[in-house]
Amino acid sequence: MINERWSYSSLKTFEQCPKKYYHLKIAQDIKDVAGSAALYGTKFHDAAEKYVRGDAKLPKEFNFAKKLLDNLIALKGDKHCELKMGVKVKEEMTVTCDFDDPEYWWHGIADLVVIDGEKAISLDYKTSKNARYADTKQLDAVAVGLFLRFPKVDTIKSGLVFVVSEEFRHKTHKRENILNYIEGFEPTLERLSDTKASGVWNPISGPLCGWCPVEQCEHWRERR
């Protein structure tokens, strides 16, 4: 395993642009201010968590997702909302740990997990307009965290739930493939480690440059 602390979102930031990663995660001299889409997503996640837990009614603005959430509430098994997890290496073994464990290797949050004996369901809510840019690889990392957190679970049905467009992207994860899921992230983690060692954080030009907070970058442009 590559000795780099990471979350799926931080690794995606590095893949998108090493220079952006450097300023946000290493130098921490720039903060990424959440836009309206991100704020809407946060608001939905909070509302969905409270509704599924039975702590509050679903706000009217999210009534379009009520049928979906009601179906999730009806699922058999123990439900865990916004489940924080971590993975660390101890005595050369990967073990579960708290999300904020100072020795974590990976950490992440599962929006909804339903545990039913040897089977589990793991879902991540998405509030983007459609599933065009769906990336199910993030589900692999969460699956590793869940297998280590719940040792009796053998199979996980994982999915990205696009609540606005009513689309679903899914995967089935098996405990026997944990190592494969971990190894799937190692090429990017190795590039991150090499970049840290070299100290060269080259920028990458892309369609999201207009949303980037690193204004001093040569590729930055004002959003239109």
C-alpha positions as CSV (number, residue, x, y, z in Angstrom):
1,M,0.0,0.0,0.0
2,I,1.2,3.5,-0.9
3,N,1.7,5.5,2.3
4,E,-0.5,8.5,1.5
5,R,-3.5,9.7,3.5
6,W,-6.5,10.3,1.2
7,S,-10.2,10.5,0.7
8,Y,-11.9,9.9,-2.6
9,S,-12.6,13.6,-3.1
10,S,-9.1,14.7,-2.4
11,L,-7.7,12.1,-4.8
12,K,-10.1,13.3,-7.5
13,T,-8.8,16.9,-6.9
14,F,-5.3,15.7,-7.5
15,E,-6.3,13.9,-10.7
16,Q,-8.1,17.0,-11.9
17,C,-5.2,19.3,-11.2
18,P,-2.1,18.8,-9.0
19,K,-1.7,22.6,-8.6
20,K,-5.2,22.9,-7.2
21,Y,-4.5,20.0,-4.9
22,Y,-1.3,21.6,-3.7
23,H,-3.0,24.9,-2.7
24,L,-6.0,23.3,-1.1
25,K,-4.4,20.3,0.6
26,I,-0.7,21.0,1.1
27,A,-0.1,24.7,1.4
28,Q,-3.7,25.3,2.5
29,D,-3.3,28.9,1.4
30,I,-6.6,28.9,-0.6
31,K,-10.0,27.8,0.4
32,D,-12.5,26.3,-2.0
33,V,-15.8,28.2,-1.4
34,A,-18.9,26.0,-2.0
35,G,-21.0,27.1,-4.9
36,S,-24.8,27.0,-5.1
37,A,-24.8,23.4,-6.5
38,A,-22.7,22.1,-3.6
39,L,-24.8,24.0,-1.0
40,Y,-27.9,22.4,-2.5
41,G,-26.3,19.0,-2.3
42,T,-25.4,19.5,1.4
43,K,-28.9,20.7,2.2
44,F,-30.4,17.6,0.6
45,H,-28.1,15.2,2.3
46,D,-28.9,16.8,5.7
47,A,-32.7,16.6,5.0
48,A,-32.4,13.0,3.8
49,E,-30.5,11.9,6.8
50,K,-33.0,13.4,9.3
51,Y,-36.0,12.0,7.3
52,V,-34.6,8.5,7.1
53,R,-33.7,8.6,10.8
54,G,-37.2,9.7,11.6
55,D,-35.9,12.9,13.2
56,A,-37.8,15.4,10.9
57,K,-40.2,15.6,8.1
58,L,-38.9,16.0,4.6
59,P,-38.9,19.7,3.5
60,K,-41.3,20.4,0.7
61,E,-38.6,21.4,-1.7
62,F,-37.4,17.7,-1.6
63,N,-40.8,16.1,-1.9
64,F,-39.7,14.8,-5.4
65,A,-37.4,12.3,-3.5
66,K,-40.0,11.2,-0.9
67,K,-41.0,8.0,-2.7
68,L,-37.4,7.0,-3.1
69,L,-36.5,7.7,0.6
70,D,-39.7,5.9,1.8
71,N,-38.6,2.8,-0.2
72,L,-35.1,3.0,1.5
73,I,-36.7,3.3,4.9
74,A,-38.7,0.2,4.2
75,L,-35.6,-1.9,3.5
76,K,-34.9,-4.7,5.9
77,G,-31.9,-4.3,8.1
78,D,-30.0,-1.9,10.4
79,K,-29.7,1.5,8.9
80,H,-26.7,3.8,9.2
81,C,-27.0,7.4,7.9
82,E,-23.9,9.5,7.0
83,L,-21.7,6.7,8.3
84,K,-18.1,8.0,8.9
85,M,-15.4,5.4,8.4
86,G,-11.7,5.1,8.3
87,V,-9.0,2.5,7.3
88,K,-5.5,2.4,8.6
89,V,-2.5,0.1,8.5
90,K,-1.6,-1.7,11.8
91,E,1.0,-4.3,12.0
92,E,1.1,-4.6,8.2
93,M,-2.7,-5.2,8.1
94,T,-5.5,-3.0,7.0
95,V,-8.0,-2.5,9.8
96,T,-11.0,-0.3,10.5
97,C,-10.6,3.0,12.4
98,D,-12.5,6.2,13.2
99,F,-12.9,8.8,10.5
100,D,-10.7,11.2,12.4
101,D,-8.1,8.7,13.6
102,P,-4.7,10.5,13.4
103,E,-3.2,7.4,11.7
104,Y,-6.0,6.9,9.1
105,W,-4.9,5.9,5.6
106,W,-8.3,6.4,3.9
107,H,-11.5,7.9,5.3
108,G,-14.9,8.6,3.9
109,I,-18.6,8.9,4.5
110,A,-21.4,6.6,3.3
111,D,-24.7,8.4,2.9
112,L,-26.8,5.4,3.8
113,V,-25.8,1.8,4.7
114,V,-28.2,-1.0,5.4
115,I,-26.8,-4.0,7.1
116,D,-28.8,-7.3,6.9
117,G,-26.7,-10.2,8.1
118,E,-24.0,-11.1,5.5
119,K,-25.5,-8.6,3.0
120,A,-25.4,-4.9,2.9
121,I,-26.6,-2.0,0.7
122,S,-24.4,1.2,0.4
123,L,-25.8,4.3,-1.3
124,D,-24.5,7.7,-2.1
125,Y,-26.9,10.4,-3.0
126,K,-26.1,12.7,-6.0
127,T,-28.0,15.9,-6.7
128,S,-26.4,16.7,-10.0
129,K,-28.8,17.1,-13.0
130,N,-28.0,13.7,-14.5
131,A,-25.6,10.7,-14.3
132,R,-23.5,11.7,-17.3
133,Y,-20.3,12.0,-15.3
134,A,-21.0,9.2,-12.8
135,D,-17.9,7.7,-11.3
136,T,-18.7,4.5,-9.5
137,K,-15.0,4.0,-8.4
138,Q,-15.7,5.9,-5.2
139,L,-18.0,3.0,-4.2
140,D,-14.9,0.7,-4.2
141,A,-13.3,2.7,-1.4
142,V,-16.4,2.8,0.7
143,A,-16.8,-0.9,0.2
144,V,-13.4,-1.6,1.7
145,G,-14.3,0.6,4.7
146,L,-17.5,-1.3,5.2
147,F,-16.0,-4.8,4.9
148,L,-13.5,-3.9,7.6
149,R,-16.1,-2.1,9.8
150,F,-18.6,-5.0,9.5
151,P,-16.7,-8.3,9.4
152,K,-19.8,-10.4,8.9
153,V,-20.7,-8.7,5.7
154,D,-19.8,-10.7,2.6
155,T,-21.6,-8.9,-0.2
156,I,-22.4,-5.2,-0.7
157,K,-24.8,-3.8,-3.3
158,S,-23.4,-0.3,-3.8
159,G,-25.0,2.5,-5.8
160,L,-24.9,6.1,-6.8
161,V,-28.5,7.5,-6.6
162,F,-29.1,10.5,-8.7
163,V,-32.2,11.8,-6.9
164,V,-33.0,14.6,-9.4
165,S,-32.8,12.6,-12.6
166,E,-34.0,9.4,-11.0
167,E,-31.0,7.5,-12.4
168,F,-29.0,4.8,-10.6
169,R,-25.4,3.5,-11.2
170,H,-24.6,0.3,-9.2
171,K,-21.9,-2.2,-8.4
172,T,-21.7,-5.4,-6.4
173,H,-18.8,-5.8,-4.1
174,K,-17.5,-9.0,-2.6
175,R,-15.3,-9.3,0.5
176,E,-12.9,-11.6,-1.4
177,N,-12.0,-8.7,-3.7
178,I,-10.9,-6.2,-1.1
179,L,-7.3,-6.3,-2.2
180,N,-8.3,-5.6,-5.8
181,Y,-10.4,-2.6,-4.7
182,I,-7.4,-1.2,-2.8
183,E,-5.0,-1.8,-5.7
184,G,-7.3,0.1,-8.0
185,F,-6.3,3.4,-6.3
186,E,-2.6,2.7,-6.0
187,P,-1.5,4.1,-9.4
188,T,-3.0,7.5,-8.5
189,L,-1.6,7.4,-5.0
190,E,1.8,6.6,-6.4
191,R,1.7,9.6,-8.7
192,L,0.6,11.7,-5.7
193,S,3.6,10.4,-3.7
194,D,6.0,11.0,-6.5
195,T,4.7,14.6,-7.0
196,K,5.1,15.3,-3.3
197,A,8.7,14.0,-3.5
198,S,9.5,16.2,-6.5
199,G,7.7,19.3,-5.3
200,V,6.5,20.0,-8.8
201,W,2.8,20.5,-8.9
202,N,2.0,21.1,-12.6
203,P,-1.4,22.7,-13.4
204,I,-3.8,20.9,-15.8
205,S,-6.2,22.9,-18.0
206,G,-9.7,21.6,-18.2
207,P,-13.4,22.5,-18.4
208,L,-13.6,23.2,-14.6
209,C,-10.9,25.9,-14.5
210,G,-13.6,28.5,-14.4
211,W,-14.8,27.1,-11.0
212,C,-11.3,26.8,-9.6
213,P,-10.4,29.1,-6.6
214,V,-6.7,29.1,-7.6
215,E,-6.8,32.4,-9.5
216,Q,-3.0,32.8,-9.8
217,C,-2.9,29.7,-12.0
218,E,-2.0,30.3,-15.7
219,H,-5.1,28.3,-16.8
220,W,-7.5,30.1,-14.5
221,R,-10.3,32.0,-16.3
222,E,-13.3,33.9,-15.1
223,R,-16.5,31.8,-15.1
224,R,-18.9,32.7,-17.9
